[in-house]
Amino acid sequence: MKLNVRDIGEAGRTVELAESVADLDEKTRGLGYVFLSPLRARLEVTRSGADVCVRGTMTVVCSLVCSRCTETFPHTVDAGLSRHFKVAVPAPSGRKGAGGGGRRRAGDVELGPRDVETAILEGDELDLTELVVEQLALELPIQPLCSEECKGLCPVCGADRNRTECGCAAAGRVDPRFAVLERLRKK
């Protein structure tokens, strides 16, 4: 959903988003996400001069692959989001960017902590769906775990140690790469 920032009144605007699983799959193609429910978001969009602030919540259920045992499991994302934008003001004709080879000139400004977290909005339209999908990607774990207690796969035989005890560790098998060290230990 695209929102024209000129349409945001003084009181702000509340937007309800609902992206179907098919639309989410299309928008995140190539990222490897599998969605099990539609993405729902409730956003409060406010504007003050050239500043636009989007705050809200989002929820979706997706299927992830455990990084220890490689089993798929459902993962619920229920998170808040906050993003600050500054509407780009076109430079007067004939004037170019700051440039200057590192020298400070009149009109240059120093960036503060909030400025670094601020995105520049080119044009008048803010794509709220793109924003929510971007924030969703940031909420997903880098190394997903089906549970904190997941034992993972046996590095020797590949058995899922959550389902069975393979006995490889009890048999005292040594990784062939470390066999030389084992012989040194026995001397």
MARLO-150211 format. One record per residue: residue in three letters; residue number from 1; x, y, z of N, C-alpha, C in turn. Coordinates in Angstrom, 3 decimals, always signed. Example, Ala and Ser with C-alpha at 12.3 -4.5 7.8 and 13.67 -1.06 7.14 Angstrom:
2
code, pos, n_x, n_y, n_z, ca_x, ca_y, ca_z, c_x, c_y, c_z
ALA, 1, +13.190, -5.690, +7.800, +12.300, -4.500, +7.800, +13.200, -3.300, +7.800
SER, 2, +12.850, -2.250, +7.080, +13.670, -1.060, +7.140, +12.900, +0.030, +7.870
END
This chain:
187
code, pos, n_x, n_y, n_z, ca_x, ca_y, ca_z, c_x, c_y, c_z
MET, 1, +0.843, -1.173, +0.000, +0.000, +0.000, +0.000, +0.888, +1.235, +0.000
LYS, 2, +0.613, +2.116, -0.918, +1.368, +3.358, -0.989, +0.525, +4.487, -0.411
LEU, 3, +1.207, +5.341, +0.338, +0.543, +6.453, +0.994, +1.219, +7.745, +0.556
ASN, 4, +0.432, +8.694, +0.071, +0.964, +9.993, -0.296, +1.140, +10.800, +0.986
VAL, 5, +2.364, +11.270, +1.237, +2.639, +11.977, +2.496, +1.871, +13.284, +2.599
ARG, 6, +1.420, +13.823, +1.487, +0.606, +15.050, +1.536, -0.771, +14.789, +2.137
ASP, 7, -1.209, +13.512, +2.100, -2.528, +13.167, +2.617, -2.535, +12.932, +4.124
ILE, 8, -1.385, +13.080, +4.761, -1.305, +12.882, +6.208, -1.669, +14.197, +6.883
GLY, 9, -2.750, +14.190, +7.617, -3.203, +15.399, +8.290, -2.435, +15.660, +9.571
GLU, 10, -2.818, +16.726, +10.272, -2.155, +17.090, +11.522, -2.315, +16.013, +12.584
ALA, 11, -3.451, +15.334, +12.582, -3.718, +14.305, +13.580, -3.038, +12.981, +13.227
GLY, 12, -2.451, +12.908, +12.050, -1.829, +11.665, +11.621, -2.840, +10.765, +10.956
ARG, 13, -2.412, +9.561, +10.711, -3.286, +8.623, +10.012, -2.999, +7.208, +10.502
THR, 14, -4.069, +6.446, +10.734, -3.939, +5.044, +11.118, -4.194, +4.198, +9.882
VAL, 15, -3.297, +3.245, +9.650, -3.407, +2.383, +8.474, -3.371, +0.930, +8.933
GLU, 16, -4.321, +0.148, +8.440, -4.358, -1.293, +8.696, -3.898, -1.982, +7.416
LEU, 17, -2.869, -2.813, +7.530, -2.361, -3.562, +6.382, -2.651, -5.035, +6.566
ALA, 18, -3.010, -5.707, +5.484, -3.169, -7.156, +5.488, -2.634, -7.658, +4.151
GLU, 19, -1.490, -8.336, +4.207, -0.875, -8.896, +2.998, -1.106, -10.400, +2.981
SER, 20, -1.670, -10.902, +1.906, -1.935, -12.335, +1.806, -0.623, -13.110, +1.689
VAL, 21, -0.711, -14.413, +1.928, +0.466, -15.270, +1.824, +1.034, -15.206, +0.405
ALA, 22, +0.169, -15.228, -0.596, +0.628, -15.171, -1.998, +1.355, -13.860, -2.285
ASP, 23, +0.820, -12.730, -1.792, +1.479, -11.433, -2.001, +2.821, -11.379, -1.280
LEU, 24, +2.872, -11.940, -0.072, +4.134, -11.973, +0.674, +5.177, -12.812, -0.054
ASP, 25, +4.754, -13.975, -0.561, +5.681, -14.831, -1.308, +6.248, -14.088, -2.507
GLU, 26, +5.407, -13.307, -3.178, +5.857, -12.537, -4.345, +6.850, -11.449, -3.937
LYS, 27, +6.562, -10.770, -2.834, +7.408, -9.654, -2.406, +8.726, -10.094, -1.784
THR, 28, +8.789, -11.324, -1.289, +10.012, -11.801, -0.640, +10.681, -12.914, -1.448
ARG, 29, +10.335, -13.036, -2.703, +10.909, -14.099, -3.543, +12.434, -14.023, -3.490
GLY, 30, +13.045, -15.174, -3.323, +14.506, -15.246, -3.280, +15.084, -15.142, -1.879
LEU, 31, +14.286, -14.752, -0.905, +14.782, -14.644, +0.468, +14.610, -15.945, +1.241
GLY, 32, +13.816, -16.879, +0.708, +13.669, -18.187, +1.333, +12.642, -18.257, +2.448
TYR, 33, +11.763, -17.289, +2.579, +10.744, -17.326, +3.617, +9.524, -18.088, +3.124
VAL, 34, +8.918, -18.848, +4.020, +7.661, -19.526, +3.729, +6.663, -19.029, +4.766
PHE, 35, +5.598, -18.391, +4.300, +4.616, -17.801, +5.214, +3.441, -18.739, +5.409
LEU, 36, +2.992, -18.840, +6.650, +1.873, -19.707, +6.997, +0.606, -18.917, +7.287
SER, 37, +0.732, -17.606, +7.439, -0.428, -16.755, +7.696, -0.221, -15.423, +6.987
PRO, 38, -1.311, -14.693, +6.781, -1.159, -13.345, +6.225, -0.403, -12.434, +7.194
LEU, 39, +0.236, -11.437, +6.659, +0.918, -10.428, +7.471, -0.079, -9.331, +7.797
ARG, 40, -0.219, -9.039, +9.071, -1.119, -7.971, +9.499, -0.297, -6.906, +10.223
ALA, 41, -0.621, -5.667, +9.912, +0.081, -4.553, +10.556, -0.898, -3.426, +10.834
ARG, 42, -0.668, -2.775, +11.944, -1.430, -1.567, +12.292, -0.393, -0.475, +12.488
LEU, 43, -0.496, +0.557, +11.665, +0.521, +1.604, +11.646, -0.089, +2.970, +11.941
GLU, 44, +0.637, +3.762, +12.707, +0.289, +5.158, +12.957, +1.313, +6.000, +12.194
VAL, 45, +0.847, +6.785, +11.237, +1.732, +7.609, +10.415, +1.478, +9.068, +10.768
THR, 46, +2.543, +9.772, +11.181, +2.427, +11.185, +11.518, +3.427, +11.982, +10.693
ARG, 47, +3.106, +13.253, +10.529, +3.997, +14.130, +9.769, +4.118, +15.459, +10.477
SER, 48, +5.361, +15.950, +10.495, +5.643, +17.262, +11.052, +6.638, +17.928, +10.114
GLY, 49, +6.168, +18.820, +9.290, +7.039, +19.462, +8.310, +7.560, +18.444, +7.311
ALA, 50, +8.885, +18.306, +7.253, +9.506, +17.357, +6.327, +9.753, +16.001, +6.983
ASP, 51, +9.338, +15.836, +8.242, +9.544, +14.575, +8.956, +8.283, +13.723, +8.919
VAL, 52, +8.462, +12.443, +8.600, +7.364, +11.477, +8.622, +7.790, +10.347, +9.545
CYS, 53, +6.917, +9.988, +10.468, +7.220, +8.918, +11.420, +6.165, +7.829, +11.295
VAL, 54, +6.621, +6.588, +11.197, +5.726, +5.441, +11.122, +6.005, +4.559, +12.333
ARG, 55, +4.970, +4.308, +13.134, +5.073, +3.434, +14.305, +3.901, +2.478, +14.267
GLY, 56, +4.158, +1.254, +14.746, +3.060, +0.305, +14.773, +3.494, -1.078, +15.180
THR, 57, +2.630, -2.040, +14.882, +2.889, -3.435, +15.198, +2.610, -4.287, +13.966
MET, 58, +3.253, -5.456, +13.944, +3.013, -6.402, +12.856, +3.011, -7.805, +13.434
THR, 59, +2.275, -8.683, +12.768, +2.236, -10.080, +13.182, +2.092, -10.975, +11.958
VAL, 60, +2.817, -12.099, +11.983, +2.776, -13.081, +10.902, +3.353, -14.382, +11.442
VAL, 61, +2.945, -15.490, +10.851, +3.519, -16.793, +11.191, +4.221, -17.303, +9.941
CYS, 62, +5.484, -17.698, +10.115, +6.235, -18.230, +8.980, +6.886, -19.544, +9.383
SER, 63, +7.325, -20.280, +8.397, +7.984, -21.557, +8.620, +9.482, -21.335, +8.466
LEU, 64, +10.247, -21.738, +9.482, +11.700, -21.595, +9.442, +12.344, -22.969, +9.561
VAL, 65, +13.607, -23.056, +9.201, +14.373, -24.288, +9.305, +15.355, -24.127, +10.455
CYS, 66, +15.323, -25.076, +11.395, +16.202, -25.024, +12.555, +17.654, -25.143, +12.099
SER, 67, +18.502, -24.300, +12.620, +19.910, -24.297, +12.213, +20.707, -25.422, +12.879
ARG, 68, +20.112, -26.122, +13.842, +20.808, -27.249, +14.494, +20.354, -28.603, +13.950
CYS, 69, +19.032, -28.800, +13.820, +18.533, -30.124, +13.427, +17.917, -30.154, +12.029
THR, 70, +17.804, -29.048, +11.362, +17.259, -28.868, +10.004, +15.777, -29.210, +9.879
GLU, 71, +15.048, -29.301, +10.985, +13.603, -29.521, +10.938, +12.908, -28.174, +10.744
THR, 72, +11.777, -28.172, +10.022, +11.005, -26.941, +9.880, +10.082, -26.799, +11.087
PHE, 73, +9.813, -25.563, +11.450, +8.941, -25.279, +12.585, +8.265, -23.939, +12.367
PRO, 74, +7.058, -23.752, +12.920, +6.379, -22.458, +12.787, +6.992, -21.437, +13.749
HIS, 75, +7.132, -20.223, +13.273, +7.700, -19.144, +14.085, +6.771, -17.935, +13.964
THR, 76, +6.317, -17.432, +15.089, +5.432, -16.268, +15.091, +6.250, -15.006, +15.312
VAL, 77, +6.064, -14.054, +14.423, +6.667, -12.732, +14.590, +5.548, -11.804, +15.042
ASP, 78, +5.697, -11.265, +16.219, +4.744, -10.308, +16.770, +5.604, -9.176, +17.319
ALA, 79, +5.804, -8.156, +16.517, +6.795, -7.141, +16.876, +6.295, -5.740, +16.572
GLY, 80, +6.928, -4.807, +17.231, +6.676, -3.406, +16.959, +7.653, -2.907, +15.904
LEU, 81, +7.314, -1.804, +15.288, +8.231, -1.198, +14.332, +8.139, +0.313, +14.446
SER, 82, +9.247, +0.943, +14.132, +9.325, +2.392, +14.169, +10.329, +2.831, +13.117
ARG, 83, +9.927, +3.736, +12.257, +10.818, +4.206, +11.185, +10.585, +5.691, +10.986
HIS, 84, +11.667, +6.413, +10.835, +11.628, +7.864, +10.666, +12.099, +8.200, +9.252
PHE, 85, +11.371, +9.066, +8.570, +11.718, +9.497, +7.218, +11.815, +11.017, +7.173
LYS, 86, +12.664, +11.483, +6.305, +12.733, +12.908, +6.012, +12.414, +13.052, +4.530
VAL, 87, +11.420, +13.870, +4.228, +11.023, +14.081, +2.845, +12.094, +14.930, +2.176
ALA, 88, +12.643, +14.417, +1.079, +13.705, +15.124, +0.367, +13.142, +16.377, -0.278
VAL, 89, +13.837, +17.470, -0.058, +13.451, +18.736, -0.670, +14.366, +18.946, -1.866
PRO, 90, +13.809, +19.091, -3.057, +14.676, +19.274, -4.219, +15.544, +20.522, -4.083
ALA, 91, +16.810, +20.388, -4.522, +17.740, +21.517, -4.481, +17.292, +22.564, -5.495
PRO, 92, +17.515, +23.844, -5.189, +17.181, +24.885, -6.163, +17.958, +24.650, -7.456
SER, 93, +17.366, +25.040, -8.563, +18.012, +24.803, -9.855, +19.385, +25.458, -9.901
GLY, 94, +20.351, +24.724, -10.483, +21.710, +25.229, -10.613, +22.592, +24.905, -9.424
ARG, 95, +22.027, +24.433, -8.311, +22.832, +24.103, -7.132, +23.026, +22.598, -7.060
LYS, 96, +24.231, +22.180, -6.807, +24.519, +20.751, -6.720, +24.707, +20.368, -5.274
GLY, 97, +24.986, +19.067, -5.039, +25.180, +18.532, -3.692, +26.328, +19.196, -2.966
ALA, 98, +26.518, +18.840, -1.694, +27.508, +19.468, -0.828, +28.924, +19.269, -1.335
GLY, 99, +29.322, +18.057, -1.695, +30.668, +17.801, -2.243, +31.729, +18.529, -1.458
GLY, 100, +32.676, +19.181, -2.129, +33.642, +20.043, -1.465, +34.896, +19.358, -0.994
GLY, 101, +35.062, +18.074, -1.282, +36.310, +17.403, -0.933, +36.623, +17.404, +0.548
GLY, 102, +35.609, +17.365, +1.413, +35.866, +17.259, +2.840, +35.911, +18.605, +3.547
ARG, 103, +35.966, +19.696, +2.834, +35.960, +21.012, +3.489, +34.549, +21.353, +3.924
ARG, 104, +34.444, +21.968, +5.044, +33.137, +22.368, +5.551, +32.778, +23.718, +4.949
ARG, 105, +31.542, +23.799, +4.450, +31.077, +25.044, +3.842, +29.841, +25.533, +4.569
ALA, 106, +29.535, +26.780, +4.368, +28.327, +27.345, +4.962, +27.133, +26.541, +4.466
GLY, 107, +26.229, +26.198, +5.350, +25.047, +25.429, +4.969, +25.197, +23.935, +5.217
ASP, 108, +26.432, +23.452, +5.419, +26.631, +22.043, +5.735, +26.136, +21.793, +7.152
VAL, 109, +25.625, +20.612, +7.389, +25.146, +20.272, +8.725, +25.828, +19.006, +9.201
GLU, 110, +25.963, +18.895, +10.495, +26.540, +17.708, +11.093, +25.397, +16.761, +11.470
LEU, 111, +25.574, +15.469, +11.178, +24.533, +14.491, +11.469, +24.578, +14.073, +12.924
GLY, 112, +23.408, +13.992, +13.524, +23.287, +13.507, +14.894, +22.830, +12.061, +14.889
PRO, 113, +22.708, +11.446, +16.065, +22.305, +10.033, +16.153, +20.964, +9.744, +15.477
ARG, 114, +19.990, +10.619, +15.636, +18.678, +10.397, +15.019, +18.756, +10.501, +13.498
ASP, 115, +19.635, +11.391, +13.006, +19.772, +11.559, +11.565, +20.303, +10.305, +10.887
VAL, 116, +21.166, +9.569, +11.566, +21.728, +8.350, +10.999, +20.635, +7.290, +10.841
GLU, 117, +19.641, +7.305, +11.721, +18.551, +6.342, +11.669, +17.404, +6.801, +10.779
THR, 118, +17.548, +7.931, +10.150, +16.497, +8.503, +9.330, +16.712, +8.145, +7.867
ALA, 119, +15.642, +7.696, +7.219, +15.693, +7.395, +5.786, +15.201, +8.610, +5.019
ILE, 120, +15.760, +8.815, +3.860, +15.331, +9.920, +2.997, +14.237, +9.406, +2.071
LEU, 121, +13.128, +10.097, +2.036, +12.005, +9.722, +1.196, +12.037, +10.580, -0.064
GLU, 122, +12.327, +9.944, -1.191, +12.333, +10.639, -2.488, +10.913, +10.639, -3.021
GLY, 123, +10.395, +11.775, -3.342, +9.029, +11.856, -3.859, +8.017, +11.980, -2.736
ASP, 124, +6.751, +11.835, -3.108, +5.667, +12.032, -2.145, +5.040, +10.743, -1.648
GLU, 125, +5.443, +9.600, -2.221, +4.799, +8.347, -1.845, +5.666, +7.500, -0.932
LEU, 126, +5.034, +6.986, +0.107, +5.685, +6.103, +1.059, +5.050, +4.723, +0.891
ASP, 127, +5.866, +3.720, +0.549, +5.368, +2.361, +0.358, +5.381, +1.651, +1.711
LEU, 128, +4.220, +1.592, +2.337, +4.115, +1.000, +3.674, +4.325, -0.512, +3.649
THR, 129, +3.889, -1.177, +2.584, +4.087, -2.629, +2.481, +5.566, -2.947, +2.422
GLU, 130, +6.304, -2.217, +1.620, +7.752, -2.428, +1.519, +8.420, -2.194, +2.869
LEU, 131, +7.992, -1.176, +3.583, +8.533, -0.876, +4.899, +8.283, -2.028, +5.879
VAL, 132, +7.060, -2.554, +5.902, +6.715, -3.623, +6.835, +7.480, -4.902, +6.489
VAL, 133, +7.609, -5.229, +5.202, +8.345, -6.426, +4.794, +9.823, -6.277, +5.164
GLU, 134, +10.376, -5.079, +5.001, +11.767, -4.821, +5.395, +11.959, -5.019, +6.895
GLN, 135, +11.038, -4.494, +7.683, +11.118, -4.636, +9.138, +10.917, -6.089, +9.566
LEU, 136, +10.067, -6.819, +8.835, +9.865, -8.239, +9.114, +11.165, -9.009, +8.909
ALA, 137, +11.868, -8.727, +7.825, +13.141, -9.409, +7.558, +14.140, -9.158, +8.682
LEU, 138, +14.108, -7.980, +9.266, +15.010, -7.661, +10.369, +14.618, -8.388, +11.660
GLU, 139, +13.361, -8.747, +11.797, +12.875, -9.430, +13.003, +13.149, -10.926, +12.987
LEU, 140, +13.346, -11.519, +11.808, +13.550, -12.961, +11.736, +14.947, -13.321, +12.226
PRO, 141, +15.071, -14.425, +12.974, +16.383, -14.794, +13.522, +17.353, -15.227, +12.432
ILE, 142, +18.625, -14.919, +12.632, +19.662, -15.309, +11.672, +19.900, -16.809, +11.750
GLN, 143, +19.936, -17.353, +12.955, +20.092, -18.792, +13.163, +18.882, -19.282, +13.946
PRO, 144, +17.797, -19.617, +13.228, +16.585, -20.031, +13.927, +16.758, -21.365, +14.650
LEU, 145, +16.134, -21.477, +15.815, +16.158, -22.709, +16.595, +14.723, -23.155, +16.865
CYS, 146, +14.466, -24.445, +16.661, +13.126, -24.973, +16.947, +12.847, -24.906, +18.440
SER, 147, +13.893, -25.042, +19.266, +13.794, -24.837, +20.711, +15.206, -24.609, +21.242
GLU, 148, +15.301, -23.974, +22.388, +16.612, -23.725, +22.995, +17.305, -25.032, +23.372
GLU, 149, +16.517, -26.076, +23.624, +17.061, -27.369, +24.036, +17.420, -28.260, +22.847
CYS, 150, +17.298, -27.789, +21.626, +17.575, -28.603, +20.444, +19.007, -29.133, +20.495
LYS, 151, +19.151, -30.455, +20.342, +20.467, -31.100, +20.400, +21.155, -31.141, +19.047
GLY, 152, +20.417, -30.909, +17.981, +21.012, -30.867, +16.646, +21.307, -32.241, +16.071
LEU, 153, +22.109, -32.235, +15.026, +22.483, -33.466, +14.336, +23.837, -33.957, +14.834
CYS, 154, +24.012, -35.283, +14.853, +25.297, -35.869, +15.224, +26.306, -35.543, +14.124
PRO, 155, +27.454, -34.966, +14.465, +28.432, -34.625, +13.441, +29.106, -35.850, +12.809
VAL, 156, +28.946, -37.022, +13.424, +29.578, -38.234, +12.896, +28.637, -38.964, +11.955
CYS, 157, +27.434, -39.329, +12.439, +26.534, -40.148, +11.622, +25.356, -39.369, +11.049
GLY, 158, +25.108, -38.149, +11.531, +24.027, -37.321, +10.994, +22.668, -37.580, +11.607
ALA, 159, +22.575, -38.413, +12.633, +21.293, -38.705, +13.281, +20.781, -37.471, +14.023
ASP, 160, +19.463, -37.318, +14.042, +18.837, -36.231, +14.793, +18.865, -36.618, +16.273
ARG, 161, +19.684, -35.938, +17.062, +19.864, -36.295, +18.468, +18.659, -35.925, +19.333
ASN, 162, +17.677, -35.204, +18.771, +16.429, -34.940, +19.486, +15.544, -36.184, +19.476
ARG, 163, +15.703, -37.034, +18.478, +14.855, -38.218, +18.313, +15.501, -39.505, +18.805
THR, 164, +16.822, -39.603, +18.703, +17.497, -40.847, +19.042, +18.906, -40.563, +19.543
GLU, 165, +19.401, -41.456, +20.369, +20.799, -41.394, +20.784, +21.555, -42.343, +19.873
CYS, 166, +22.482, -41.834, +19.102, +23.174, -42.646, +18.105, +24.344, -43.431, +18.695
GLY, 167, +24.881, -42.998, +19.798, +25.987, -43.708, +20.423, +27.362, -43.315, +19.902
CYS, 168, +27.431, -42.415, +18.976, +28.734, -42.008, +18.418, +29.633, -41.382, +19.475
ALA, 169, +29.087, -40.554, +20.328, +29.894, -39.901, +21.359, +30.356, -40.922, +22.401
ALA, 170, +29.485, -41.890, +22.732, +29.838, -42.905, +23.723, +30.874, -43.884, +23.184
ALA, 171, +30.902, -44.073, +21.873, +31.855, -45.019, +21.268, +33.261, -44.444, +21.245
GLY, 172, +33.404, -43.194, +21.590, +34.723, -42.568, +21.633, +35.326, -42.326, +20.261
ARG, 173, +34.482, -42.184, +19.271, +34.985, -41.911, +17.923, +35.662, -40.550, +17.903
VAL, 174, +36.756, -40.492, +17.188, +37.506, -39.249, +17.065, +37.378, -38.762, +15.635
ASP, 175, +37.131, -37.486, +15.502, +37.085, -36.881, +14.174, +38.416, -37.152, +13.486
PRO, 176, +38.405, -37.669, +12.252, +39.664, -38.019, +11.581, +40.638, -36.845, +11.477
ARG, 177, +40.130, -35.653, +11.474, +41.013, -34.483, +11.389, +41.832, -34.301, +12.654
PHE, 178, +41.337, -34.878, +13.758, +42.036, -34.740, +15.034, +42.698, -36.042, +15.482
ALA, 179, +42.754, -37.027, +14.619, +43.334, -38.329, +14.978, +44.799, -38.196, +15.382
VAL, 180, +45.540, -37.316, +14.731, +46.950, -37.111, +15.061, +47.080, -36.599, +16.494
LEU, 181, +46.217, -35.698, +16.880, +46.251, -35.173, +18.245, +45.919, -36.270, +19.261
GLU, 182, +45.009, -37.158, +18.913, +44.659, -38.261, +19.806, +45.862, -39.175, +20.024
ARG, 183, +46.630, -39.437, +18.977, +47.839, -40.278, +19.124, +48.855, -39.582, +20.023
LEU, 184, +48.996, -38.274, +19.929, +49.922, -37.538, +20.784, +49.497, -37.645, +22.245
ARG, 185, +48.205, -37.615, +22.474, +47.691, -37.674, +23.845, +47.996, -39.022, +24.498
LYS, 186, +47.985, -40.077, +23.692, +48.223, -41.430, +24.205, +49.706, -41.682, +24.523
LYS, 187, +50.609, -40.877, +23.993, +52.050, -41.085, +24.221, +52.435, -40.693, +25.598
END
